[in-house]
Amino acid sequence: MNMLVDGEWRTDAYESTDEEGNFDRQETTFRDWVEDDPDAEFPAEAGRYHLYVSHACPWAHRTLLLRSLKGLEDAISVSVVDPYRENDGWEFSPETEGCTEDRVNGFDYLRETYVAADPEYTGRVTVPVLWDTERETIVNNESEEIMRMFDTAFQDVAGRDLTLYPEGYRDDVDRIIDDIYDPINNGVYRAGFAGNQAAYEQAVTELFDALDRYDELLADRRYLCGDRLTEADVAMFTTLVRFDPVYHTHFKCNVRQLSDYENLWPYLRDLYQTPGVAETVHLDHIKHHYFRSHTSLNPKQIVPKGPKLDFEEPHDRDRLPGKPPERVEASAR
């Protein structure tokens, strides 16, 4: 897999599986925090930070969802890379629908952002990236931490009075985000990029065991933590919305379709229909990225036409306690 080595772009430098054939996801390296403190190293300020994303990536999608739900569109600007990732990595191609130029640095490739932050950087070039326009460096490239920063540190500059990490729910939010990461969020990748049959079967078994468990959990609760939409639902949503269009086929996660589940499928539709969510979903980018970029899995790069899914189909989740958050403007607090 392609990556930077000592600040130089290499196309032969990274193996995605360990010696036992298990998918090996590299840890992120930029882990600073924006804080709600004017004296902090990275204080929360409207207009200071820029988010680099791909609409195809579930990890980047998390941060876009928090930005939308919190009403941070005016406070945090965004650049969107091309969904088709070639040998040069994530590229800015404003001529492609849904993509933009690099609106801050004018770079052609996302890797230039990493080198600008660290000229000797060694590692993969991933999205999302949170960039500080004042100090001209990367603050953080870990999706879970960016999601939490958007939810908590930027409250004073958010356009909507909403928290997805509410008091009284925080232990459950943290526990569930951690619980779904390996078998579900990363589990689809563990199945798709497994290096042998044993690694694949272990990953796909753990994936569907976890999906079955959460399907049962959602039988009597509207959201993962009960009656409130939280960051845990955001972390689950970005995997589930890609499941039938991509992971079921492309990553061989075909024990069942997500739409076969009695509770997970209406739960997904409920989340999709929550104000501020649907506009962050770009299925064209999602499908074209996975089926065209992963040539080791799909060498002819043919993008499937289906499946035909109706995320706007009515659901019965409103029979359960809880309701979607209202889009209350901050000025109306």
Sine and cosine of phi, psi and omega as CSV:
sin_phi,cos_phi,sin_psi,cos_psi,sin_omega,cos_omega
0.00,0.00,0.53,-0.85,-0.06,-1.00
-0.97,0.22,0.57,-0.82,-0.03,-1.00
-0.28,-0.96,0.16,-0.99,0.12,-0.99
-1.00,-0.03,0.68,-0.73,0.08,-1.00
-0.79,-0.62,0.91,-0.41,-0.06,-1.00
0.79,0.61,0.63,0.78,0.05,-1.00
0.99,0.13,0.01,1.00,0.00,-1.00
-0.94,-0.33,0.67,-0.74,-0.03,-1.00
-0.98,0.21,0.79,-0.61,-0.01,-1.00
-0.82,-0.58,0.61,-0.80,0.01,-1.00
-0.96,-0.29,0.13,0.99,-0.07,-1.00
-0.66,-0.75,0.52,0.86,-0.25,-0.97
-0.92,-0.40,0.01,1.00,-0.15,-0.99
-0.64,-0.77,0.79,-0.61,0.11,-0.99
-0.99,-0.17,0.71,-0.71,-0.09,-1.00
-1.00,-0.03,-0.03,1.00,0.02,-1.00
-0.78,-0.62,0.45,-0.89,0.05,-1.00
-1.00,0.06,-0.13,-0.99,-0.08,-1.00
-0.90,0.43,-0.36,0.93,-0.01,-1.00
-0.99,-0.13,0.11,0.99,0.04,-1.00
1.00,0.06,0.13,0.99,0.00,-1.00
-1.00,0.08,0.66,-0.75,0.04,-1.00
-0.87,0.49,0.75,-0.67,-0.10,-1.00
-0.89,-0.46,0.98,-0.19,0.00,-1.00
-1.00,0.08,0.83,-0.55,0.00,-1.00
-0.94,0.33,0.66,-0.75,0.03,-1.00
-0.95,0.31,0.51,-0.86,0.05,-1.00
-0.96,0.29,0.37,-0.93,-0.16,-0.99
-0.88,-0.48,-0.40,0.91,0.03,-1.00
-1.00,-0.06,0.93,-0.37,-0.19,-0.98
-0.73,-0.68,0.53,0.84,0.11,-0.99
-0.98,0.20,0.23,-0.97,-0.10,-0.99
-0.80,-0.60,0.67,-0.74,0.24,-0.97
-0.99,0.14,0.72,-0.69,-0.06,-1.00
-0.82,-0.57,0.47,-0.88,0.07,-1.00
-0.99,0.14,0.92,0.39,-0.07,-1.00
-0.42,-0.91,0.89,-0.45,-0.04,-1.00
-0.88,0.47,-0.33,0.94,0.00,-1.00
-0.99,-0.10,0.04,1.00,-0.01,-1.00
-0.94,0.34,0.33,-0.94,0.06,-1.00
-0.87,0.49,-0.63,0.78,0.06,-1.00
-0.81,-0.59,1.00,0.09,-0.02,-1.00
-0.97,0.24,0.53,-0.85,0.03,-1.00
-0.95,0.31,0.91,-0.42,-0.01,-1.00
-0.65,-0.76,0.71,-0.71,0.05,-1.00
-0.91,0.41,0.71,-0.70,0.06,-1.00
1.00,0.06,-0.11,0.99,-0.06,-1.00
-1.00,0.05,-0.53,0.85,-0.16,-0.99
-0.95,-0.32,0.53,-0.85,-0.05,-1.00
-0.78,-0.62,0.66,-0.75,-0.06,-1.00
-0.93,-0.36,0.83,-0.56,0.11,-0.99
-0.99,-0.16,0.79,-0.62,-0.08,-1.00
-0.62,-0.79,0.24,-0.97,0.30,-0.95
-0.86,-0.50,0.72,-0.69,0.07,-1.00
-0.92,0.40,-0.32,0.95,-0.04,-1.00
-0.98,0.20,-0.47,0.88,-0.18,-0.98
-0.99,0.11,0.79,-0.61,0.00,-1.00
-0.92,0.40,-0.51,0.86,0.01,-1.00
-0.94,0.35,-0.71,0.70,0.06,-1.00
-0.91,0.41,-0.58,0.82,-0.02,-1.00
-0.86,0.50,-0.58,0.82,0.04,-1.00
-0.82,0.57,-0.72,0.69,-0.08,-1.00
-0.94,0.34,-0.60,0.80,0.06,-1.00
-0.90,0.43,-0.60,0.80,0.04,-1.00
-0.90,0.43,-0.71,0.71,0.03,-1.00
-0.89,0.45,-0.65,0.76,0.02,-1.00
-0.87,0.49,-0.66,0.75,-0.01,-1.00
-0.95,0.31,-0.75,0.67,-0.06,-1.00
-0.90,0.43,-0.58,0.82,-0.01,-1.00
-0.99,0.11,-0.22,0.98,-0.06,-1.00
0.96,0.28,0.69,0.72,-0.03,-1.00
-0.98,-0.18,0.24,0.97,-0.07,-1.00
-0.86,0.51,-0.61,0.79,0.00,-1.00
-0.99,0.16,-0.37,0.93,-0.06,-1.00
-1.00,0.02,-0.50,0.87,-0.07,-1.00
-0.78,-0.63,0.90,-0.43,0.00,-1.00
-0.99,0.14,0.25,-0.97,-0.14,-0.99
-0.66,-0.75,0.60,-0.80,0.24,-0.97
-0.84,-0.54,0.63,-0.77,-0.10,-0.99
-0.87,-0.49,0.82,-0.57,0.01,-1.00
-0.99,0.12,0.22,-0.97,0.05,-1.00
-0.93,0.38,0.65,-0.76,0.00,-1.00
-0.93,0.37,-0.44,0.90,-0.02,-1.00
-1.00,0.07,0.93,-0.36,-0.05,-1.00
-0.99,-0.17,0.93,-0.36,-0.01,-1.00
-0.99,-0.11,-0.30,-0.95,-0.07,-1.00
-0.89,0.46,-0.41,0.91,0.01,-1.00
-1.00,0.05,0.07,1.00,0.06,-1.00
0.99,0.13,-0.25,-0.97,-0.03,-1.00
-0.86,0.51,0.78,-0.62,-0.10,-1.00
-0.82,-0.57,0.56,-0.83,0.11,-0.99
-1.00,0.01,0.84,-0.54,-0.03,-1.00
-0.66,-0.75,0.99,0.14,-0.09,-1.00
-0.88,0.48,-0.27,0.96,0.03,-1.00
-0.97,0.23,-0.26,0.97,0.04,-1.00
-1.00,0.09,0.73,-0.69,-0.05,-1.00
-0.85,0.52,0.75,-0.67,0.03,-1.00
1.00,0.05,-0.06,1.00,0.00,-1.00
-0.96,-0.29,0.18,-0.98,0.00,-1.00
-0.69,-0.73,0.17,-0.99,0.25,-0.97
-0.97,0.24,0.16,-0.99,0.17,-0.98
-0.96,0.27,0.96,-0.27,-0.16,-0.99
-0.98,0.19,-0.10,0.99,-0.03,-1.00
-0.93,-0.37,-0.79,0.61,-0.12,-0.99
-0.97,-0.26,-0.25,0.97,-0.01,-1.00
0.95,0.31,0.34,0.94,0.00,-1.00
-0.96,0.29,0.38,-0.93,0.08,-1.00
-1.00,0.01,-0.50,0.86,-0.06,-1.00
-0.75,-0.66,0.54,-0.84,-0.01,-1.00
-0.89,0.46,-0.51,0.86,-0.02,-1.00
-0.86,0.52,-0.46,0.89,0.03,-1.00
-0.91,0.42,-0.49,0.87,0.06,-1.00
-0.91,0.41,-0.68,0.74,0.01,-1.00
-0.90,0.44,-0.67,0.74,0.00,-1.00
-0.93,0.36,-0.57,0.82,0.05,-1.00
-0.90,0.45,-0.58,0.81,0.02,-1.00
-0.98,0.21,-0.55,0.83,-0.03,-1.00
-0.49,-0.87,0.99,-0.16,-0.05,-1.00
-0.86,0.51,-0.31,0.95,0.00,-1.00
-0.95,-0.32,0.35,0.94,-0.10,-1.00
-0.87,0.49,0.71,-0.70,0.14,-0.99
-0.83,-0.55,0.83,-0.55,0.02,-1.00
0.46,-0.89,0.03,-1.00,0.04,-1.00
-0.96,0.28,0.43,-0.90,0.05,-1.00
-0.97,-0.24,0.96,-0.29,-0.15,-0.99
-0.84,-0.54,0.30,-0.95,0.18,-0.98
-0.93,-0.37,0.47,-0.88,0.07,1.00
-0.99,0.13,0.29,-0.96,0.11,-0.99
-0.74,-0.67,0.80,-0.60,0.09,-1.00
-0.98,-0.21,0.89,-0.46,-0.13,-0.99
-0.94,-0.35,0.69,-0.72,0.07,-1.00
-1.00,-0.09,0.93,-0.37,-0.06,-1.00
-0.95,0.31,-0.35,0.94,0.00,-1.00
-0.98,0.17,-0.74,0.68,-0.01,-1.00
-1.00,0.00,-0.13,0.99,0.03,-1.00
0.82,0.57,0.85,0.53,0.01,-1.00
-0.43,-0.90,0.25,-0.97,0.10,-1.00
-0.99,0.17,0.78,-0.63,0.10,-1.00
-0.99,0.11,-0.75,0.67,-0.16,-0.99
-0.35,-0.94,0.59,-0.81,0.11,-0.99
-0.76,-0.65,0.44,0.90,0.06,-1.00
-0.96,-0.27,0.90,-0.44,-0.16,-0.99
-0.86,0.50,-0.67,0.75,-0.04,-1.00
-0.89,0.46,-0.62,0.78,-0.02,-1.00
-0.97,0.26,-0.62,0.79,0.07,-1.00
-0.90,0.45,-0.67,0.74,0.05,-1.00
-0.84,0.55,-0.72,0.70,-0.01,-1.00
-0.92,0.39,-0.64,0.77,0.04,-1.00
-0.88,0.47,-0.72,0.69,0.01,-1.00
-0.86,0.51,-0.59,0.81,-0.09,-1.00
-0.97,0.22,-0.52,0.86,-0.14,-0.99
-0.91,-0.41,-0.79,0.62,-0.12,-0.99
-0.93,0.36,-0.51,0.86,-0.11,-0.99
-0.99,-0.11,0.30,0.95,-0.08,-1.00
-0.85,0.53,-0.62,0.79,-0.07,-1.00
-0.95,0.30,-0.31,0.95,0.01,-1.00
-0.93,-0.36,0.07,1.00,0.02,-1.00
-0.96,0.29,0.54,-0.84,0.01,-1.00
-0.99,0.11,-0.17,0.99,-0.03,-1.00
-0.74,-0.68,0.58,-0.81,-0.02,-1.00
-1.00,0.06,1.00,0.05,-0.10,-0.99
-0.48,-0.88,0.66,-0.75,0.16,-0.99
-0.80,-0.59,0.69,-0.73,0.08,-1.00
-0.96,-0.28,0.17,0.99,0.07,-1.00
-0.72,-0.69,0.89,0.46,-0.15,-0.99
-0.97,0.25,0.49,-0.87,0.12,-0.99
-0.83,0.55,0.62,-0.78,0.00,-1.00
1.00,0.00,-0.23,0.97,0.00,-1.00
-0.88,-0.48,-0.14,0.99,-0.23,-0.97
-0.89,0.46,-0.65,0.76,0.02,-1.00
-0.88,0.48,-0.68,0.73,0.01,-1.00
-0.92,0.39,-0.65,0.76,0.02,-1.00
-0.85,0.52,-0.77,0.64,-0.03,-1.00
-0.90,0.44,-0.65,0.76,-0.02,-1.00
-0.90,0.43,-0.69,0.72,-0.06,-1.00
-0.95,0.31,-0.65,0.76,0.07,-1.00
-0.83,0.55,-0.68,0.74,0.03,-1.00
-0.93,0.37,-0.62,0.78,-0.08,-1.00
-0.93,0.36,-0.57,0.82,-0.06,-1.00
-1.00,0.04,-0.23,0.97,-0.11,-0.99
-0.86,0.50,-0.86,0.51,-0.14,-0.99
-0.95,0.32,-0.73,0.69,-0.05,-1.00
-0.98,0.20,-0.47,0.88,-0.12,-0.99
-0.93,-0.35,-0.92,0.39,-0.06,-1.00
-0.84,0.55,-0.78,0.63,0.03,-1.00
-1.00,-0.01,-0.29,0.96,-0.05,-1.00
-0.89,0.45,-0.59,0.81,0.03,-1.00
-0.89,0.45,-0.59,0.81,0.05,-1.00
-0.96,0.29,-0.60,0.80,0.05,-1.00
-0.87,0.49,-0.60,0.80,0.06,-1.00
-0.95,0.30,-0.74,0.67,-0.11,-0.99
-0.91,0.41,-0.58,0.82,-0.06,-1.00
-0.95,-0.31,0.30,0.95,0.05,-1.00
-0.86,0.51,0.62,-0.79,-0.05,-1.00
-1.00,0.00,-0.14,0.99,0.04,-1.00
-0.39,-0.92,0.12,-0.99,-0.09,-1.00
-0.89,0.46,-0.66,0.75,-0.05,-1.00
-0.90,0.44,-0.69,0.73,0.01,-1.00
-0.91,0.42,-0.64,0.77,0.03,-1.00
-0.89,0.45,-0.75,0.67,-0.06,-1.00
-0.91,0.42,-0.60,0.80,0.07,-1.00
-0.89,0.45,-0.72,0.70,-0.03,-1.00
-0.91,0.42,-0.73,0.69,-0.09,-1.00
-0.95,0.31,-0.52,0.86,0.08,-1.00
-0.92,0.40,-0.71,0.70,0.02,-1.00
-0.91,0.42,-0.59,0.81,0.02,-1.00
-0.87,0.49,-0.79,0.61,-0.08,-1.00
-0.97,0.24,-0.44,0.90,0.14,-0.99
-0.89,0.46,-0.67,0.74,0.00,-1.00
-0.93,0.36,-0.68,0.73,0.04,-1.00
-0.88,0.48,-0.67,0.75,0.04,-1.00
-0.87,0.49,-0.67,0.75,-0.03,-1.00
-0.91,0.42,-0.68,0.74,-0.01,-1.00
-0.97,0.25,-0.45,0.89,0.12,-0.99
-0.89,0.45,-0.66,0.75,0.03,-1.00
-0.92,0.38,-0.66,0.75,0.01,-1.00
-0.86,0.51,-0.63,0.77,-0.08,-1.00
-0.99,0.16,0.06,1.00,0.04,-1.00
-0.91,0.41,-0.53,0.85,-0.06,-1.00
-0.79,-0.62,0.30,0.95,0.13,-0.99
-0.63,-0.78,0.63,-0.77,-0.10,-1.00
-0.96,0.29,-0.61,0.79,-0.04,-1.00
-0.83,-0.56,0.20,-0.98,-0.10,-0.99
-0.89,0.46,-0.54,0.84,-0.02,-1.00
-0.97,-0.23,0.22,0.98,0.04,-1.00
0.86,-0.51,-0.87,-0.48,-0.12,-0.99
-0.98,-0.22,0.20,0.98,-0.02,-1.00
-0.81,-0.59,0.69,-0.72,0.17,-0.99
-0.94,0.34,0.77,-0.64,-0.05,-1.00
-0.70,-0.72,0.04,-1.00,0.05,-1.00
-0.85,0.52,-0.47,0.88,0.02,-1.00
-0.89,0.46,-0.63,0.78,0.03,-1.00
-0.93,0.38,-0.61,0.79,0.06,-1.00
-0.88,0.47,-0.71,0.70,0.00,-1.00
-0.90,0.44,-0.57,0.82,0.04,-1.00
-0.97,0.26,-0.66,0.75,-0.10,-0.99
-0.84,0.54,-0.71,0.70,-0.14,-0.99
-0.93,0.37,-0.37,0.93,0.15,-0.99
-0.99,0.14,-0.72,0.69,-0.06,-1.00
-0.89,0.46,-0.62,0.79,-0.07,-1.00
-0.94,0.35,-0.34,0.94,0.05,-1.00
-1.00,-0.08,-0.09,1.00,-0.21,-0.98
-0.91,0.42,-0.87,0.49,-0.04,-1.00
-0.94,0.34,-0.64,0.77,0.01,-1.00
-0.92,0.39,-0.48,0.88,-0.11,-0.99
-0.77,-0.64,-0.88,0.48,-0.23,-0.97
-0.90,0.43,-0.60,0.80,-0.02,-1.00
-0.83,0.55,-0.67,0.74,-0.04,-1.00
-1.00,-0.10,-0.84,0.55,-0.16,-0.99
-0.91,0.41,-0.62,0.78,-0.02,-1.00
-0.98,-0.20,0.18,0.98,0.06,-1.00
0.87,0.49,0.53,0.85,0.06,-1.00
-1.00,-0.03,0.89,0.45,-0.24,-0.97
-0.92,-0.38,0.42,0.91,0.11,-0.99
-0.89,0.45,-0.68,0.74,0.09,-1.00
-0.51,-0.86,0.37,-0.93,0.21,-0.98
-1.00,0.06,0.43,-0.90,0.06,-1.00
-0.88,0.48,-0.58,0.81,-0.01,-1.00
-0.94,0.34,-0.11,0.99,0.09,-1.00
-0.99,0.13,-0.25,0.97,-0.11,-0.99
-0.99,0.16,0.69,-0.73,-0.07,-1.00
-0.92,0.40,-0.58,0.81,-0.07,-1.00
-0.92,-0.40,-0.59,0.81,-0.01,-1.00
-0.90,0.44,-0.59,0.81,-0.03,-1.00
-0.93,0.36,-0.76,0.65,0.09,-1.00
-0.91,0.42,-0.53,0.85,0.09,-1.00
-0.87,0.50,-0.70,0.72,0.03,-1.00
-0.89,0.46,-0.68,0.73,0.02,-1.00
-0.90,0.43,-0.62,0.79,0.04,-1.00
-0.86,0.50,-0.73,0.68,0.02,-1.00
-0.90,0.44,-0.70,0.71,-0.02,-1.00
-0.85,0.52,-0.60,0.80,-0.05,-1.00
-0.99,0.10,-0.02,1.00,0.08,-1.00
-0.93,0.36,0.75,-0.66,-0.01,-1.00
-0.80,0.60,0.77,-0.64,0.01,-1.00
0.99,-0.13,-0.09,1.00,-0.07,-1.00
-0.99,-0.13,-0.80,0.61,-0.15,-0.99
-0.83,0.56,-0.61,0.80,-0.06,-1.00
-0.94,0.35,-0.19,0.98,0.05,-1.00
-1.00,-0.04,-0.08,1.00,-0.05,-1.00
-0.99,-0.11,0.86,-0.52,-0.01,-1.00
-0.82,-0.57,1.00,0.08,-0.08,-1.00
-0.90,0.44,-0.49,0.87,0.04,-1.00
-0.90,0.44,-0.70,0.72,0.06,-1.00
-0.90,0.43,-0.67,0.74,-0.03,-1.00
-0.86,0.51,-0.79,0.61,-0.07,-1.00
-0.93,0.38,-0.67,0.74,-0.02,-1.00
-0.92,0.38,-0.57,0.82,0.04,-1.00
-0.90,0.44,-0.83,0.56,-0.11,-0.99
-0.91,0.41,-0.74,0.67,-0.13,-0.99
-0.98,0.21,-0.34,0.94,0.01,-1.00
-0.98,-0.20,-0.49,0.87,-0.08,-1.00
-1.00,0.09,-0.51,0.86,-0.05,-1.00
-1.00,-0.04,0.96,0.28,-0.09,-1.00
-0.94,0.35,-0.35,0.94,0.07,-1.00
-0.93,0.38,-0.45,0.89,0.03,-1.00
-0.99,-0.11,-0.47,0.88,-0.08,-1.00
-0.63,-0.78,0.95,0.30,-0.17,-0.99
-0.86,0.50,-0.47,0.88,0.00,-1.00
-1.00,0.04,-0.06,1.00,0.10,-0.99
0.84,0.53,0.49,0.87,0.04,-1.00
-0.98,0.21,0.79,-0.62,-0.01,-1.00
-0.99,-0.11,0.87,-0.50,-0.03,-1.00
-0.88,0.48,0.54,-0.84,0.01,-1.00
-0.97,0.24,-0.60,0.80,-0.04,-1.00
-0.98,-0.19,-0.19,-0.98,0.01,1.00
-0.99,0.14,0.25,-0.97,0.01,-1.00
-1.00,-0.07,0.94,-0.35,-0.06,-1.00
-0.85,-0.53,0.62,-0.79,0.03,-1.00
-0.90,-0.44,1.00,-0.06,0.00,-1.00
-0.95,0.31,-0.22,0.98,0.01,-1.00
-1.00,-0.04,-0.02,1.00,0.03,-1.00
-0.86,0.51,0.66,-0.75,0.00,-1.00
-0.84,0.55,0.52,-0.85,0.04,-1.00
-0.82,-0.58,0.19,-0.98,-0.02,-1.00
-0.93,-0.37,0.37,0.93,-0.10,-0.99
-0.94,0.34,-0.31,0.95,0.00,-1.00
-0.96,0.30,-0.04,1.00,0.10,-0.99
-0.97,0.22,-0.25,0.97,-0.04,-1.00
-0.99,-0.10,0.39,-0.92,0.03,-1.00
-0.86,0.51,0.65,-0.76,0.01,-1.00
0.95,-0.33,0.34,-0.94,0.04,-1.00
-0.48,-0.87,0.37,-0.93,0.02,-1.00
-0.87,0.50,0.52,-0.86,0.02,-1.00
-0.91,0.40,0.61,-0.79,0.07,-1.00
-0.98,0.22,0.50,-0.86,0.02,-1.00
-1.00,0.09,0.94,0.33,-0.03,-1.00
-0.99,0.17,0.84,-0.54,0.01,-1.00
-0.95,0.32,0.58,-0.82,-0.07,-1.00
-0.87,0.49,-0.55,0.83,-0.03,-1.00
-0.92,0.39,-0.25,0.97,-0.03,-1.00
-0.99,-0.14,0.15,0.99,-0.03,-1.00
-0.91,0.41,0.00,0.00,0.00,0.00
